[in-house]
Structures are given as structure tokens and as C-alpha cells.
């Protein structure tokens, strides 16, 4: 499963029109830190030029 970066900046996704372009990056960073704190394996990966990927294994 991958989330394209461009889709994160569109209004239909629920973000306000004045949202900064790095909102998704900030959310993913926070989620990664929380998962790491609880000892979860690294499953969210950045795919340059595409977006993010959640891997199950």
C-alpha cells in the first residue's frame, strides 16, 4: 500500500486549502516515533518521488 505525496495536498482529502506541504511528512514522522516507542517494527517506508509505503513484512 502506498500513499502518493501529491494526493496529500488535495482539498478532497480533508486538508485545509492553506495547509503546509509537509503536513503528511510531519504526521508520518510522529507515527514512526510512537511506533518505535512501543517497540513496533519499522513498517512505514518513504518512497522517494512517490510517497510512503506500509509494509507488512
C-alpha positions in Angstrom: 0.0 0.0 0.0 1.4 3.4 -0.9 0.2 6.9 -0.4 1.3 9.4 -3.0 2.6 12.8 -1.8 0.5 14.7 -4.3 -2.7 13.3 -3.0 -2.0 14.6 0.5 -2.2 18.2 -0.7 -5.6 18.0 -2.4 -8.7 19.5 -0.8 -10.9 16.4 -1.1 -8.5 14.6 1.3 -9.8 16.8 4.1 -6.8 19.1 4.5 -7.5 22.9 4.6 -6.5 24.7 1.5 -3.9 26.7 3.4 -2.2 23.6 4.8 1.6 23.4 4.5 3.0 20.9 2.0 4.8 18.9 4.7 1.7 18.0 6.8 1.8 14.4 5.8 5.6 14.1 6.4 5.1 15.5 9.9 2.3 13.1 10.6 4.3 10.1 9.4 7.3 11.2 11.4 5.1 11.4 14.6 3.6 8.0 13.9 7.0 6.4 13.4 8.2 7.8 16.7 5.1 6.5 18.5 5.5 3.0 17.0 9.2 3.0 17.8 8.5 3.9 21.4 6.2 0.9 21.7 8.8 -1.4 20.2 6.9 -2.0 16.9 9.0 -2.9 13.8 9.7 -0.3 11.2 6.9 -0.8 8.6 6.4 2.7 7.1 8.9 3.5 4.4 9.5 6.6 2.3 9.5 6.0 -1.4 11.3 9.0 -3.0 9.3 10.7 -5.6 6.2 8.6 -4.9 5.1 8.9 -1.2 5.0 6.3 1.6 4.7 2.6 1.7 3.3 0.4 4.6 4.9 -3.0 4.5 3.5 -6.0 6.4 6.8 -8.0 6.4 
